[in-house]
Amino acid sequence: MELVDADETDLALDHLVHVLAQIRVPLLREEYDRIMSAATMLGCPETVTEAGLDRLTDG
């Protein structure tokens, strides 16, 4: 939350994506889509694709 409060949302997203990928948190397709949407709005969808979060989805 501190990163978001400091207007460093792209860095916060990067941390979130890497934590999810590292501990292999299962994601619903809807959750993955929301993360990808946020990354796209921030101009960094490659953060999500490079981390391979799509492999963690249920569909």
N, C-alpha and C positions, 0 to 999 in steps of 0.2 A: 504494500500500500504506500509506503514511503516514496517509491519511485513514481507511482502514479500521481501522488500529491505534488511531487517536484516536477511534474510535467515531463517525465521521462518514460512515457507509456511504451515507446518502442523497446526500450531496455527491459521494462517490466514484462512485456510480452515475450521477449527473448528468454528471460529467466524462466517464465512459466512453461514455455514450450520445452526447454531443455530439461526441466525437472520432470515434466510429464513423460518425456521420452526416456529419461534415465531410469525412472522407477516403473516404467511401463504401465502407466495408469490406463485401464480400459476406458475408451471414450464412446459415447453414443454418437451416431452420425450427426445428430443435431448439434452436439457439443463441438465436434470437429468443425462443422460448418460455421459456427459462431466464432471460433478461434480464427479460422481462415478469413472470415469476413473482417474481423478486427485487424488482422495483419494486413489485409489488402487496403483497408482504409488508412493504415499507417504507412503504406508504401513498402511493406517488407513481407510479402507472402512467401518469399523464399525461406524465411525463418522457419515456417511451418513445414514446408515441403522438404527442406534439407534435414530436418529433425526426424522425418519419417513418421509423423503422427498418424498419417493415413493407415499405417499398419496396425494401429491400436484401436481402430474403430470396429464397431459391431457389424458393419455392412459396407 
